[in-house]
Amino acid sequence: MARRKYTREFKLSAVQLVNEQGYSIVDATKGLGVDPNCVRGWIAKFSGEPGLAPAGDGALAAELRCLRKENARLLMEREILKKRRHSLPGSSREICLHQRVLE
């Protein structure tokens, strides 16, 4: 399969779909017929250029997605730590399944 080449304008429009209009990378690539990894690379490449950094509703949507993902991860970690705390030795909820009799 031949490698496809895209114009700079096409790449910039794909980056703007994600950064400014709030499309997810997957949604933007489905509409454009491009591999998601290409668009991720273009975003990394062009995000340093003036006028292409995330702005407007797209930036807010991207930040909101990122914060929700981080929040879910932190909630899961907290639940894991809660469960671990109750199973530590010396915990008031400790249940002894086996008792050794020392002679």
matplotlib code that plots the C-alpha trace (Angstrom):
import matplotlib.pyplot as plt

x = [0.0, 1.4, 2.0, -0.4, 0.9, -1.3, -1.0, -0.1, -3.6, -5.3, -3.2, -3.9, -7.7, -7.6, -5.7, -8.3, -11.2, -9.8, -8.4, -11.0, -14.2, -14.0, -14.0, -12.3, -9.4, -11.3, -14.4, -12.2, -10.3, -13.5, -14.8, -11.5, -10.5, -7.2, -5.4, -5.8, -2.0, -1.5, -3.7, -2.1, 1.3, 0.0, -1.4, 1.9, 3.8, 1.5, 0.5, 3.5, 2.6, 0.7, -3.0, -3.1, -2.9, -6.2, -8.6, -12.3, -14.8, -12.5, -9.9, -12.4, -13.8, -10.3, -9.5, -12.8, -12.1, -8.6, -9.8, -12.7, -10.2, -7.9, -10.7, -11.9, -8.3, -8.0, -11.4, -10.3, -7.0, -8.8, -11.2, -8.2, -6.5, -9.7, -9.9, -6.3, -6.5, -9.2, -7.1, -4.0, -2.9, -4.0, -7.1, -10.3, -12.0, -9.4, -10.8, -8.5, -9.1, -6.4, -5.2, -1.9, -1.6, 1.8, 2.9]
y = [0.0, 3.4, 6.0, 8.9, 12.4, 15.2, 18.9, 21.3, 22.9, 19.5, 18.8, 22.2, 21.8, 18.4, 19.9, 22.7, 20.3, 18.8, 21.9, 24.5, 22.7, 20.1, 16.9, 13.9, 12.6, 9.4, 11.4, 13.8, 10.9, 9.0, 12.0, 12.7, 9.1, 9.4, 7.2, 8.6, 8.3, 10.7, 13.3, 12.9, 13.5, 16.6, 18.0, 17.5, 19.0, 22.1, 22.8, 25.1, 27.3, 30.6, 30.3, 26.5, 26.0, 24.7, 27.6, 28.3, 25.5, 22.8, 23.6, 23.6, 20.3, 18.8, 20.0, 18.7, 15.3, 15.2, 16.3, 13.7, 11.0, 12.0, 12.2, 8.7, 7.4, 9.2, 7.9, 4.3, 4.7, 6.0, 3.0, 0.7, 2.4, 2.2, -1.5, -2.0, 0.0, -2.3, -5.4, -4.3, -6.1, -4.4, -3.0, -3.1, -5.0, -7.7, -11.3, -14.0, -17.2, -19.4, -19.5, -21.0, -22.7, -22.4, -25.0]
z = [0.0, -1.0, 1.7, 1.4, 1.5, 2.8, 2.2, 5.0, 4.7, 5.2, 8.3, 9.7, 9.2, 10.9, 13.9, 14.0, 14.1, 17.2, 18.9, 18.1, 17.3, 20.1, 18.0, 19.5, 17.5, 16.6, 15.4, 13.3, 11.7, 10.8, 8.9, 7.2, 6.4, 8.1, 10.7, 14.3, 14.8, 11.9, 13.5, 16.9, 15.3, 13.5, 16.7, 18.4, 15.5, 15.0, 18.5, 19.0, 16.1, 16.9, 16.3, 16.4, 20.1, 21.6, 22.1, 22.5, 23.1, 21.7, 24.3, 27.1, 25.9, 25.7, 29.1, 30.5, 29.0, 30.5, 33.9, 34.0, 33.0, 35.8, 38.3, 37.4, 37.9, 41.3, 42.5, 41.6, 43.4, 46.5, 46.5, 46.2, 49.1, 51.2, 50.7, 51.5, 54.7, 56.1, 55.4, 57.1, 60.3, 63.4, 61.7, 63.8, 61.0, 60.8, 60.8, 61.9, 59.8, 61.3, 64.9, 65.9, 69.2, 70.6, 73.0]

ax = plt.figure().add_subplot(projection="3d")
ax.plot(x, y, z, "-o")
ax.set_aspect("equal")
plt.show()
